[in-house]
Amino acid sequence: MTVAVLLALLPVVLLILLGIALKQRRFLAEAFWPQAERLGYFVLLPALFFHGLATATLDQLPVFELVATLIVATLLVAGLVVALRPLLRVDGPAFTSIFQGSVRFNNYVGVTLAAGLFGAKGIALAAICNAAIVPTVNILCVLVFARHGTARLNARGIARQLATNPLVLACLGGILLQLLGLRLPAGVEPALRALGAASLPLGLLCVGAALEFGTMRQWVGPVVSSSALKFLAMPVATLALAVPFGLTGPALTTALLFQVLPTASSAYIMARQLGGDAPLMAGITATQTVVAAAIIPLVLTLLSGWAPL
């Protein structure tokens, strides 16, 4: 399992490093990066989520148990993060980054690891995880940005953000197609798959380009806080709920795997688009990606002693 984790995380780290190099050497114009972030947020990431959820094969899998476990665990940890807000001693935009770093996850790494561990069944289980967590996390993050981001929103503004959020809409659209049993047209499906695949390298390059090493000392507290919640509180909450739900075997392993993944590059893109602390978000994303290489196998090994994986 350790080798599979390292192989899945290695390209993520390399792409972040490439983004750093491109920015430092000014290989691309400064105006490129904001436009690349906008493309990823409004086009590429929605294509990834919509395609993945619409084309998943979910037969003979514990869909309800897995979805319920993941959603309730995510809500519990999100509530814990909000409750800890006074103790974190950061401003509103920085808190949005800590929040995202505590609840968001890297879909690409999760799907790669699940497929490597369980083959086609792992891909289907990963699709269920995405269907459960992606809409939940994005709705929670929009609410947190509305309260703590630089662009404060009233109730109407929050409703508008949720109704027009491209990631939420893409997830709901993919789930709807799945429920209706509809298939994507033959010419549309490969186009969406290609757009979704492009979101990984572009998003991680943007994360690397956004890193500001001159402010690294300011990252320590937020990085430690978000990482403790992500790598400890989230899997523990998931396991505590999975056992009474009767979740075992590959489904439980995949659930724990997704809940201990590092934060995705989409967190940085959302921070940039919705008024969060984007440089801090980039620092949390990069740090968690590196740390996850050691944390993921360790957490799964330790928790396997408490429940059958």
C-alpha beads as a LAMMPS data file, in Angstrom:
LAMMPS data file: protein, C-alpha beads

309 atoms
308 bonds

1 atom types
1 bond types

-500.0 500.0 xlo xhi
-500.0 500.0 ylo yhi
-500.0 500.0 zlo zhi

Masses

1 110.0

Atoms # bond

1 1 1 0.000 0.000 0.000
2 1 1 2.860 2.381 0.789
3 1 1 4.293 2.009 -2.725
4 1 1 0.883 2.658 -4.285
5 1 1 0.486 5.826 -2.206
6 1 1 3.915 7.129 -3.155
7 1 1 3.375 6.427 -6.849
8 1 1 0.012 8.236 -6.770
9 1 1 1.408 11.269 -4.937
10 1 1 4.652 11.601 -6.895
11 1 1 3.148 13.219 -10.028
12 1 1 1.175 15.617 -7.822
13 1 1 4.364 16.797 -6.098
14 1 1 6.266 17.032 -9.397
15 1 1 3.563 19.191 -10.991
16 1 1 3.568 21.568 -8.020
17 1 1 7.355 21.847 -8.308
18 1 1 7.029 22.545 -12.021
19 1 1 4.548 25.325 -11.273
20 1 1 7.043 26.864 -8.852
21 1 1 9.791 26.737 -11.481
22 1 1 7.623 28.230 -14.224
23 1 1 6.595 31.128 -11.981
24 1 1 10.087 31.850 -10.673
25 1 1 11.634 31.799 -14.140
26 1 1 8.773 33.911 -15.550
27 1 1 8.323 31.391 -18.345
28 1 1 4.706 32.528 -18.669
29 1 1 3.239 35.995 -18.327
30 1 1 1.740 36.945 -14.953
31 1 1 -1.643 37.365 -16.643
32 1 1 -1.671 33.655 -17.536
33 1 1 -2.152 32.315 -14.022
34 1 1 -5.446 34.069 -13.091
35 1 1 -6.934 33.031 -16.423
36 1 1 -5.753 29.440 -15.935
37 1 1 -7.373 29.397 -12.479
38 1 1 -10.632 30.676 -13.963
39 1 1 -10.562 28.021 -16.689
40 1 1 -10.013 25.282 -14.110
41 1 1 -12.785 26.457 -11.785
42 1 1 -15.505 27.089 -14.365
43 1 1 -14.738 24.473 -17.033
44 1 1 -12.181 21.756 -16.260
45 1 1 -13.102 20.773 -12.695
46 1 1 -16.861 20.728 -13.420
47 1 1 -16.172 18.473 -16.410
48 1 1 -14.192 16.105 -14.178
49 1 1 -16.901 15.843 -11.524
50 1 1 -19.801 15.603 -13.984
51 1 1 -18.152 12.915 -16.093
52 1 1 -16.990 10.847 -13.128
53 1 1 -20.393 10.778 -11.441
54 1 1 -22.414 10.287 -14.622
55 1 1 -20.392 7.296 -15.850
56 1 1 -19.792 5.384 -12.600
57 1 1 -20.923 1.735 -12.258
58 1 1 -22.549 1.274 -8.846
59 1 1 -24.114 -2.214 -8.986
60 1 1 -23.872 -4.438 -5.868
61 1 1 -22.091 -1.864 -3.725
62 1 1 -23.074 -0.561 -0.243
63 1 1 -24.103 2.832 -1.632
64 1 1 -26.300 3.995 1.252
65 1 1 -23.889 2.911 3.995
66 1 1 -20.920 4.525 2.259
67 1 1 -22.715 7.780 1.427
68 1 1 -24.207 8.154 4.910
69 1 1 -20.889 7.493 6.623
70 1 1 -18.991 10.011 4.504
71 1 1 -21.552 12.811 4.641
72 1 1 -22.142 12.623 8.402
73 1 1 -18.406 12.381 9.148
74 1 1 -17.703 15.399 6.939
75 1 1 -20.451 17.427 8.634
76 1 1 -19.119 16.529 12.083
77 1 1 -15.569 17.600 11.270
78 1 1 -16.801 20.751 9.548
79 1 1 -18.748 21.624 12.684
80 1 1 -15.633 20.994 14.779
81 1 1 -13.578 23.360 12.611
82 1 1 -16.182 26.107 12.967
83 1 1 -16.333 25.550 16.735
84 1 1 -12.544 25.900 16.944
85 1 1 -12.573 29.196 15.008
86 1 1 -11.970 31.430 18.082
87 1 1 -8.928 29.366 19.100
88 1 1 -7.213 29.546 15.705
89 1 1 -6.499 33.293 15.940
90 1 1 -6.558 33.978 12.215
91 1 1 -8.522 36.412 10.085
92 1 1 -11.555 35.426 8.025
93 1 1 -9.830 34.662 4.704
94 1 1 -7.183 32.569 6.479
95 1 1 -9.921 30.646 8.276
96 1 1 -11.488 29.731 4.939
97 1 1 -8.166 28.143 3.963
98 1 1 -7.971 26.182 7.223
99 1 1 -11.554 25.050 6.710
100 1 1 -10.899 23.875 3.162
101 1 1 -7.669 22.200 4.249
102 1 1 -9.656 20.268 6.864
103 1 1 -12.495 18.970 4.682
104 1 1 -11.503 19.027 0.991
105 1 1 -9.742 16.086 -0.645
106 1 1 -7.753 15.306 -3.787
107 1 1 -10.070 13.307 -6.062
108 1 1 -7.269 12.363 -8.434
109 1 1 -5.140 10.710 -5.791
110 1 1 -8.179 8.991 -4.298
111 1 1 -9.338 7.469 -7.576
112 1 1 -5.795 6.383 -8.453
113 1 1 -5.262 4.659 -5.109
114 1 1 -8.706 3.026 -5.060
115 1 1 -8.186 1.694 -8.583
116 1 1 -4.724 0.424 -7.691
117 1 1 -6.003 -1.373 -4.590
118 1 1 -9.332 -2.784 -5.845
119 1 1 -9.400 -2.438 -9.653
120 1 1 -12.757 -1.733 -11.287
121 1 1 -14.545 -2.103 -7.951
122 1 1 -12.261 0.546 -6.512
123 1 1 -13.164 2.968 -9.303
124 1 1 -16.871 2.458 -8.596
125 1 1 -16.344 2.939 -4.861
126 1 1 -14.367 6.099 -5.589
127 1 1 -17.252 7.409 -7.684
128 1 1 -19.635 6.902 -4.743
129 1 1 -17.212 8.768 -2.479
130 1 1 -17.095 11.643 -4.938
131 1 1 -20.892 11.686 -5.212
132 1 1 -21.202 11.916 -1.434
133 1 1 -18.397 14.271 -0.471
134 1 1 -17.956 16.652 -3.406
135 1 1 -21.391 18.320 -3.218
136 1 1 -21.301 18.300 0.591
137 1 1 -17.878 19.906 0.785
138 1 1 -18.558 22.497 -1.892
139 1 1 -21.811 23.619 -0.266
140 1 1 -20.088 23.881 3.116
141 1 1 -17.198 25.840 1.613
142 1 1 -19.513 28.310 -0.128
143 1 1 -21.240 28.940 3.210
144 1 1 -17.892 29.476 4.955
145 1 1 -16.675 31.844 2.235
146 1 1 -19.923 33.777 2.493
147 1 1 -19.329 34.301 6.219
148 1 1 -15.543 34.650 6.419
149 1 1 -14.300 35.550 2.913
150 1 1 -13.540 39.085 1.796
151 1 1 -16.763 39.245 -0.210
152 1 1 -19.412 38.950 2.518
153 1 1 -22.735 37.647 1.222
154 1 1 -26.286 37.947 2.517
155 1 1 -28.838 35.131 2.309
156 1 1 -29.694 35.965 -1.279
157 1 1 -26.017 36.088 -2.208
158 1 1 -25.390 32.707 -0.589
159 1 1 -28.336 31.179 -2.449
160 1 1 -27.031 32.656 -5.694
161 1 1 -23.545 31.273 -5.065
162 1 1 -24.914 27.799 -4.379
163 1 1 -27.258 27.903 -7.358
164 1 1 -24.503 29.010 -9.729
165 1 1 -21.466 27.266 -8.236
166 1 1 -20.024 25.268 -11.163
167 1 1 -18.695 22.467 -8.969
168 1 1 -21.989 21.957 -7.138
169 1 1 -23.966 22.084 -10.392
170 1 1 -21.633 19.599 -12.063
171 1 1 -21.964 17.140 -9.174
172 1 1 -25.751 17.419 -9.073
173 1 1 -25.933 17.015 -12.857
174 1 1 -23.782 13.882 -12.803
175 1 1 -25.816 12.387 -9.950
176 1 1 -29.067 13.148 -11.802
177 1 1 -27.884 11.337 -14.932
178 1 1 -26.819 8.420 -12.779
179 1 1 -30.215 8.223 -11.046
180 1 1 -32.115 8.470 -14.337
181 1 1 -29.968 5.775 -15.930
182 1 1 -29.012 8.048 -18.824
183 1 1 -25.731 7.818 -20.697
184 1 1 -23.635 10.595 -22.117
185 1 1 -23.729 10.859 -25.934
186 1 1 -20.879 9.063 -27.667
187 1 1 -19.307 12.271 -28.932
188 1 1 -19.724 14.207 -25.664
189 1 1 -18.326 11.627 -23.238
190 1 1 -14.714 11.607 -24.488
191 1 1 -14.682 15.417 -24.679
192 1 1 -15.766 15.708 -21.036
193 1 1 -13.243 13.042 -20.028
194 1 1 -10.443 14.960 -21.738
195 1 1 -11.456 18.262 -20.126
196 1 1 -11.585 16.620 -16.706
197 1 1 -8.156 15.058 -17.173
198 1 1 -6.720 18.481 -18.003
199 1 1 -7.866 19.891 -14.651
200 1 1 -5.213 17.958 -12.686
201 1 1 -2.023 19.292 -14.272
202 1 1 -3.316 22.834 -14.713
203 1 1 -4.652 23.072 -11.174
204 1 1 -1.425 21.800 -9.621
205 1 1 0.711 24.116 -11.745
206 1 1 -1.388 27.009 -10.415
207 1 1 -0.848 25.804 -6.852
208 1 1 2.914 25.795 -7.371
209 1 1 2.864 29.228 -9.001
210 1 1 0.911 30.658 -6.050
211 1 1 3.361 29.556 -3.367
212 1 1 5.087 32.482 -1.655
213 1 1 8.003 31.148 0.362
214 1 1 8.664 34.517 1.980
215 1 1 5.557 33.996 4.126
216 1 1 6.234 30.360 5.089
217 1 1 6.583 31.183 8.809
218 1 1 2.999 32.380 8.821
219 1 1 1.824 29.026 7.467
220 1 1 2.965 26.877 10.396
221 1 1 -0.070 27.305 12.655
222 1 1 -2.733 27.045 9.929
223 1 1 -0.974 24.112 8.236
224 1 1 -0.687 22.174 11.505
225 1 1 -4.309 22.925 12.456
226 1 1 -5.809 21.937 9.115
227 1 1 -3.573 18.875 8.774
228 1 1 -4.460 17.590 12.255
229 1 1 -8.153 17.873 11.440
230 1 1 -7.732 16.343 7.980
231 1 1 -5.366 13.477 8.833
232 1 1 -6.639 12.633 12.332
233 1 1 -10.134 13.927 13.111
234 1 1 -11.612 13.085 9.692
235 1 1 -10.595 9.387 9.499
236 1 1 -11.438 8.804 13.177
237 1 1 -14.923 10.269 12.687
238 1 1 -15.366 8.190 9.548
239 1 1 -14.365 4.960 11.276
240 1 1 -16.596 5.717 14.277
241 1 1 -19.595 6.033 11.958
242 1 1 -18.644 3.222 9.561
243 1 1 -18.678 0.513 12.220
244 1 1 -22.328 0.966 13.307
245 1 1 -23.350 1.309 9.650
246 1 1 -21.777 -2.095 8.996
247 1 1 -19.264 -0.813 6.460
248 1 1 -16.398 -3.305 5.996
249 1 1 -13.851 -4.551 3.483
250 1 1 -12.961 -2.536 0.382
251 1 1 -15.830 -0.072 0.976
252 1 1 -14.502 0.837 4.424
253 1 1 -10.923 1.037 3.184
254 1 1 -11.965 3.354 0.352
255 1 1 -14.005 5.542 2.711
256 1 1 -11.039 5.949 5.069
257 1 1 -8.730 6.510 2.125
258 1 1 -10.825 9.370 0.757
259 1 1 -11.174 10.983 4.183
260 1 1 -7.420 11.104 4.751
261 1 1 -6.455 12.470 1.320
262 1 1 -4.569 15.777 1.070
263 1 1 -6.426 18.907 0.008
264 1 1 -7.064 19.266 -3.720
265 1 1 -5.858 22.013 -6.019
266 1 1 -9.516 23.033 -6.419
267 1 1 -9.292 24.472 -2.898
268 1 1 -6.756 27.027 -4.083
269 1 1 -8.845 27.875 -7.132
270 1 1 -11.947 28.378 -4.966
271 1 1 -9.952 30.537 -2.540
272 1 1 -8.850 32.747 -5.406
273 1 1 -12.347 33.001 -6.866
274 1 1 -14.336 33.520 -3.635
275 1 1 -12.130 35.833 -1.596
276 1 1 -10.078 33.489 0.580
277 1 1 -6.378 33.516 1.475
278 1 1 -5.072 31.950 -1.733
279 1 1 -1.309 31.934 -0.894
280 1 1 -2.032 30.236 2.439
281 1 1 -4.310 27.764 0.671
282 1 1 -1.517 26.958 -1.770
283 1 1 0.855 26.382 1.153
284 1 1 -1.588 24.056 2.912
285 1 1 -2.220 22.123 -0.305
286 1 1 1.469 21.668 -1.110
287 1 1 2.426 20.719 2.453
288 1 1 -0.397 18.220 2.887
289 1 1 0.428 16.596 -0.444
290 1 1 3.997 15.905 0.667
291 1 1 3.020 14.824 4.198
292 1 1 0.292 12.516 2.865
293 1 1 2.913 10.161 1.430
294 1 1 3.706 9.093 4.998
295 1 1 0.362 9.774 6.655
296 1 1 -1.996 7.788 4.409
297 1 1 -0.348 4.340 4.863
298 1 1 0.166 5.049 8.584
299 1 1 -3.454 6.030 9.233
300 1 1 -4.869 3.082 7.283
301 1 1 -2.533 0.671 9.086
302 1 1 -3.395 2.027 12.547
303 1 1 -7.142 2.125 11.956
304 1 1 -7.137 -1.372 10.475
305 1 1 -6.559 -2.630 14.004
306 1 1 -9.965 -1.265 15.049
307 1 1 -12.087 -2.518 12.185
308 1 1 -11.818 -5.078 9.370
309 1 1 -10.567 -3.329 6.225

Bonds

1 1 1 2
2 1 2 3
3 1 3 4
4 1 4 5
5 1 5 6
6 1 6 7
7 1 7 8
8 1 8 9
9 1 9 10
10 1 10 11
11 1 11 12
12 1 12 13
13 1 13 14
14 1 14 15
15 1 15 16
16 1 16 17
17 1 17 18
18 1 18 19
19 1 19 20
20 1 20 21
21 1 21 22
22 1 22 23
23 1 23 24
24 1 24 25
25 1 25 26
26 1 26 27
27 1 27 28
28 1 28 29
29 1 29 30
30 1 30 31
31 1 31 32
32 1 32 33
33 1 33 34
34 1 34 35
35 1 35 36
36 1 36 37
37 1 37 38
38 1 38 39
39 1 39 40
40 1 40 41
41 1 41 42
42 1 42 43
43 1 43 44
44 1 44 45
45 1 45 46
46 1 46 47
47 1 47 48
48 1 48 49
49 1 49 50
50 1 50 51
51 1 51 52
52 1 52 53
53 1 53 54
54 1 54 55
55 1 55 56
56 1 56 57
57 1 57 58
58 1 58 59
59 1 59 60
60 1 60 61
61 1 61 62
62 1 62 63
63 1 63 64
64 1 64 65
65 1 65 66
66 1 66 67
67 1 67 68
68 1 68 69
69 1 69 70
70 1 70 71
71 1 71 72
72 1 72 73
73 1 73 74
74 1 74 75
75 1 75 76
76 1 76 77
77 1 77 78
78 1 78 79
79 1 79 80
80 1 80 81
81 1 81 82
82 1 82 83
83 1 83 84
84 1 84 85
85 1 85 86
86 1 86 87
87 1 87 88
88 1 88 89
89 1 89 90
90 1 90 91
91 1 91 92
92 1 92 93
93 1 93 94
94 1 94 95
95 1 95 96
96 1 96 97
97 1 97 98
98 1 98 99
99 1 99 100
100 1 100 101
101 1 101 102
102 1 102 103
103 1 103 104
104 1 104 105
105 1 105 106
106 1 106 107
107 1 107 108
108 1 108 109
109 1 109 110
110 1 110 111
111 1 111 112
112 1 112 113
113 1 113 114
114 1 114 115
115 1 115 116
116 1 116 117
117 1 117 118
118 1 118 119
119 1 119 120
120 1 120 121
121 1 121 122
122 1 122 123
123 1 123 124
124 1 124 125
125 1 125 126
126 1 126 127
127 1 127 128
128 1 128 129
129 1 129 130
130 1 130 131
131 1 131 132
132 1 132 133
133 1 133 134
134 1 134 135
135 1 135 136
136 1 136 137
137 1 137 138
138 1 138 139
139 1 139 140
140 1 140 141
141 1 141 142
142 1 142 143
143 1 143 144
144 1 144 145
145 1 145 146
146 1 146 147
147 1 147 148
148 1 148 149
149 1 149 150
150 1 150 151
151 1 151 152
152 1 152 153
153 1 153 154
154 1 154 155
155 1 155 156
156 1 156 157
157 1 157 158
158 1 158 159
159 1 159 160
160 1 160 161
161 1 161 162
162 1 162 163
163 1 163 164
164 1 164 165
165 1 165 166
166 1 166 167
167 1 167 168
168 1 168 169
169 1 169 170
170 1 170 171
171 1 171 172
172 1 172 173
173 1 173 174
174 1 174 175
175 1 175 176
176 1 176 177
177 1 177 178
178 1 178 179
179 1 179 180
180 1 180 181
181 1 181 182
182 1 182 183
183 1 183 184
184 1 184 185
185 1 185 186
186 1 186 187
187 1 187 188
188 1 188 189
189 1 189 190
190 1 190 191
191 1 191 192
192 1 192 193
193 1 193 194
194 1 194 195
195 1 195 196
196 1 196 197
197 1 197 198
198 1 198 199
199 1 199 200
200 1 200 201
201 1 201 202
202 1 202 203
203 1 203 204
204 1 204 205
205 1 205 206
206 1 206 207
207 1 207 208
208 1 208 209
209 1 209 210
210 1 210 211
211 1 211 212
212 1 212 213
213 1 213 214
214 1 214 215
215 1 215 216
216 1 216 217
217 1 217 218
218 1 218 219
219 1 219 220
220 1 220 221
221 1 221 222
222 1 222 223
223 1 223 224
224 1 224 225
225 1 225 226
226 1 226 227
227 1 227 228
228 1 228 229
229 1 229 230
230 1 230 231
231 1 231 232
232 1 232 233
233 1 233 234
234 1 234 235
235 1 235 236
236 1 236 237
237 1 237 238
238 1 238 239
239 1 239 240
240 1 240 241
241 1 241 242
242 1 242 243
243 1 243 244
244 1 244 245
245 1 245 246
246 1 246 247
247 1 247 248
248 1 248 249
249 1 249 250
250 1 250 251
251 1 251 252
252 1 252 253
253 1 253 254
254 1 254 255
255 1 255 256
256 1 256 257
257 1 257 258
258 1 258 259
259 1 259 260
260 1 260 261
261 1 261 262
262 1 262 263
263 1 263 264
264 1 264 265
265 1 265 266
266 1 266 267
267 1 267 268
268 1 268 269
269 1 269 270
270 1 270 271
271 1 271 272
272 1 272 273
273 1 273 274
274 1 274 275
275 1 275 276
276 1 276 277
277 1 277 278
278 1 278 279
279 1 279 280
280 1 280 281
281 1 281 282
282 1 282 283
283 1 283 284
284 1 284 285
285 1 285 286
286 1 286 287
287 1 287 288
288 1 288 289
289 1 289 290
290 1 290 291
291 1 291 292
292 1 292 293
293 1 293 294
294 1 294 295
295 1 295 296
296 1 296 297
297 1 297 298
298 1 298 299
299 1 299 300
300 1 300 301
301 1 301 302
302 1 302 303
303 1 303 304
304 1 304 305
305 1 305 306
306 1 306 307
307 1 307 308
308 1 308 309
